[in-house]
Amino acid sequence: MAGPGTIARRSVLAAPAALPVVGSIGAGFISAASAQPAGVTMDEVLIPGPDGVQLYLRNKRPEAATPARPDRTLLLVHGATYPASTAFDLPLSGVSWMDYMAGRGFDVWCLDLAGYGRSTRPAGAPGSPPTNGEAAVAQIGAALAHIRGARGVAKCGLIGWSWGTTLVSRFAADNPALVDRLVLYAPLWLRDPASRGAVPVPEGPLAPYRTVTRAAARERWLAGVPAERRGSLLPPGWYEYWADATFATDPEGSRQVPSVLRAPNGVLQDLRDHWDAGKPFYDPAKITVPALLVLGEWDRDTPPAMATTLFPLLTASPGKRLVLLAEGTHSIMLERNRGALFQAVQVFLEEAFA
């Protein structure tokens, strides 16, 4: 058994099973999650984070050992509601996005922020929800310090999804020497009254956590999709596969009837203090690394108008680009057209920048 903070390593050459087996945490050891595609190996680790929390990191990389490279080392950061592992590493049709990148020579890590997935769930208090933007950026710093130490690289690339784009952007703006490049998938920017309806912020003191049911998650997912296209957006069984894996990461919520997923309300505090108040959490002009903004045309949570507003503000980013993908939502990485996202991001990741 591995001790606290150590990595339990697995390398399985068989094709992944139809459904993943969700691992469990105990005394710093994390059990096997699922079989990996040929040539890809997976590690999992709990690391100490700020304020006494334990942070879950998952790593996928090529099985054949190669020298570590900053431009081939990545950290992926999730959004407001769902953990990283079932967002970035769900093997739909046998391959996850992390598998896809690892199979192309990348050393890919994903992080569950505190309150999500397999990381510590802080208690919080009414009016003081856990894991707001400031806390999350500090946790990203701890994860990157671990990765730099484990791999001996000076910097890494960052990929953020939704709220995660604000976190990785803030880190890149504050720590340009530690970031190689930046991918903002479904980037969040200042919200107008129309866009606030997708993720409303209640009035008054915020509870530490909010809960989401499977039915509510599906309805939000499909909210921006034309009615005649909803039936073809997700191949049969994909939503149930994702929901089973995602809701199983919350042992307490999964025991309720109907089952729920708990998510920290720190993000709602961020929306209230910054994105609904006209006060950005970071300054885009301070981002000095190459940046890709990419999203689906049917994204209702972070609609294309946000990306087109943000893009010209990245005045110091070399080689910046904006890609709008057809027939995809906020969660296109888990949909039929996910290959378009994978390819667009991969082209950017593999490009050599001066």
Sequence and secondary structure as in RCSB ss.txt:
>XXXX:A:sequence
MAGPGTIARRSVLAAPAALPVVGSIGAGFISAASAQPAGVTMDEVLIPGPDGVQLYLRNKRPEAATPARPDRTLL
LVHGATYPASTAFDLPLSGVSWMDYMAGRGFDVWCLDLAGYGRSTRPAGAPGSPPTNGEAAVAQIGAALAHIRGA
RGVAKCGLIGWSWGTTLVSRFAADNPALVDRLVLYAPLWLRDPASRGAVPVPEGPLAPYRTVTRAAARERWLAGV
PAERRGSLLPPGWYEYWADATFATDPEGSRQVPSVLRAPNGVLQDLRDHWDAGKPFYDPAKITVPALLVLGEWDR
DTPPAMATTLFPLLTASPGKRLVLLAEGTHSIMLERNRGALFQAVQVFLEEAFA
>XXXX:A:secstr
   TT  EEE   S   SS     EETTEE       TTEEEEEEEEE GGG EEEEEEEEESS     GGGEEE
EE  SSS HHHHH   GGG  HHHHHHTTT EEEEEE TTSTTS     BTTB S  HHHHHHHHHHHHHHHHHH
HT S EEEEEETHHHHHHHHHHHH GGGEEEEEEES      HHHHTTS   SSS  SEEEEEHHHHHHHHHTTS
 GGGHHHHS TTHHHHHHHHHHTT HHHHTSSS EEEEETHHHHHIIIIITTT  SS GGG  S EEEEEETT S
SS HHHHHHHGGG TT TT EEEEESS  TTGGGSTTHHHHHHHHHHHHH    
